[in-house]
Every structure is written in structure tokens, then in C-alpha cells.
């Protein structure tokens, strides 16, 4: 943007640069107004609104689906059950080992 301003300064000159800037500002304002009117006349504004609403609906639906597909709680529960089973097996092995030692000494 600085390069564009520098080029405009060199081409137009410092004396006329404010006039050119005001003229460009008016042209941009007119162009925006023209685009707004064109959108309203062609129904583009309504189409754009409907498109944004549809996008919002799709994003919400995807968010809900992702939440429903989250299997993290089930995996955590399964992991806890496996760990509990392993602890039980270790406990039983220790008891069996102690019983075997006890019977070997008698």
C-alpha cells in the first residue's frame, strides 16, 4: 500500500494528491452503493443471506454429529475395565503364588 501511495505521489504530485484522494473516495462510495442496489434488485442479497444461513445450519449439524461420534468416553471406560481386570488377575496370581509357597513349605 505504501508503494501505491508513493507511486500516486510521484504521478499526481503533492499539490493534486488530496483532490485525487477525495475523488477516489467518492468513487469507492458510489461503487459500494451501486453494488448494494444491484444486489437488492437481483435478489442477490437474499440469496447471500440464505446461503449464510444454510452454512450456519450445516456447521451446527456437523458440530452435533462430531459430538455424537465422539467415542472418547467409551474408550476411557473400556480402558478402566481392562486395567481393573489386569489388577484382579495380578491379585489372583499373587494369592496363588503365596498358596503354592505355603503348600511347598509344608
C-alpha positions as CSV (number, residue, x, y, z in Angstrom):
1,X,0.0,0.0,0.0
2,X,2.9,2.3,0.7
3,X,4.3,1.6,-2.7
4,X,0.9,2.5,-4.3
5,X,0.8,5.8,-2.3
6,X,4.4,6.6,-3.3
7,X,3.6,6.0,-7.0
8,X,0.5,8.1,-6.8
9,X,2.5,10.8,-5.1
10,X,5.1,10.7,-7.9
11,X,2.5,10.6,-10.7
12,X,-0.1,13.1,-9.4
13,X,2.2,15.3,-7.4
14,X,1.9,16.6,-3.8
15,X,-0.4,19.5,-4.8
16,X,-3.1,17.4,-6.5
17,X,-2.9,14.3,-4.3
18,X,-5.6,15.4,-1.9
19,X,-8.0,16.1,-4.8
20,X,-7.3,12.7,-6.3
21,X,-7.8,11.0,-2.9
22,X,-11.2,12.7,-2.4
23,X,-12.2,11.7,-5.9
24,X,-11.2,8.1,-5.3
25,X,-13.1,8.1,-2.0
26,X,-16.3,9.3,-3.8
27,X,-15.9,6.7,-6.5
28,X,-15.4,3.9,-3.9
29,X,-18.5,5.1,-2.1
30,X,-20.6,5.2,-5.3
31,X,-19.3,1.8,-6.3
32,X,-20.4,0.3,-3.0
33,X,-23.8,1.9,-3.3
34,X,-24.1,0.6,-6.8
35,X,-23.2,-2.9,-5.7
36,X,-25.7,-2.7,-2.8
37,X,-28.5,-1.6,-5.2
38,X,-27.6,-4.3,-7.7
39,X,-27.7,-7.0,-5.0
40,X,-31.1,-5.8,-3.9
41,X,-32.5,-5.6,-7.4
42,X,-31.3,-9.0,-8.5
43,X,-32.2,-10.7,-5.2
44,X,-28.5,-11.5,-4.6
45,X,-28.7,-10.1,-1.1
46,X,-31.5,-12.5,-0.2
47,X,-29.6,-15.4,-1.8
48,X,-26.5,-14.4,0.1
49,X,-28.4,-14.3,3.3
50,X,-30.0,-17.8,2.6
51,X,-26.5,-19.1,1.7
52,X,-25.1,-17.8,5.0
53,X,-28.0,-19.3,7.0
54,X,-27.5,-22.6,5.2
55,X,-23.8,-22.6,6.0
56,X,-24.6,-21.9,9.7
57,X,-27.1,-24.8,9.8
58,X,-24.6,-27.1,8.2
59,X,-21.8,-26.1,10.6
60,X,-24.2,-26.6,13.5
61,X,-25.2,-30.0,12.2
62,X,-21.6,-31.1,11.7
63,X,-20.7,-29.9,15.2
64,X,-23.6,-32.0,16.6
65,X,-22.6,-35.1,14.5
66,X,-19.0,-34.8,15.6
67,X,-20.1,-34.6,19.3
68,X,-22.3,-37.7,18.7
69,X,-19.5,-39.6,17.1
70,X,-17.0,-38.9,19.9
71,X,-16.1,-42.3,21.4
72,X,-13.7,-40.9,24.0
73,X,-15.9,-41.7,27.0
74,X,-16.5,-45.3,25.8
75,X,-12.7,-45.8,25.2
76,X,-12.0,-44.4,28.6
77,X,-14.5,-46.8,30.2
78,X,-13.1,-49.7,28.3
79,X,-9.6,-48.8,29.3
80,X,-10.6,-48.6,33.0
81,X,-12.3,-52.0,32.8
82,X,-9.1,-53.6,31.2
83,X,-6.9,-52.0,33.9
84,X,-9.3,-53.3,36.6
85,X,-9.2,-56.8,35.0
86,X,-5.4,-56.7,35.0
87,X,-5.3,-55.7,38.7
88,X,-7.7,-58.6,39.5
89,X,-5.5,-61.1,37.6
90,X,-2.3,-59.8,39.3
91,X,-4.0,-60.1,42.7
92,X,-5.1,-63.7,42.0
93,X,-1.6,-64.6,40.7
94,X,-0.1,-63.3,43.9
95,X,-2.6,-65.2,46.0
96,X,-1.9,-68.4,44.0
97,X,1.8,-67.8,44.3
98,X,1.5,-67.4,48.1
99,X,-0.6,-70.5,48.3
100,X,1.9,-72.5,46.3
101,X,4.7,-71.3,48.5
102,X,2.7,-72.1,51.6
103,X,2.0,-75.7,50.4
104,X,5.6,-76.2,49.3
105,X,6.9,-75.4,52.8
106,X,4.5,-77.9,54.4
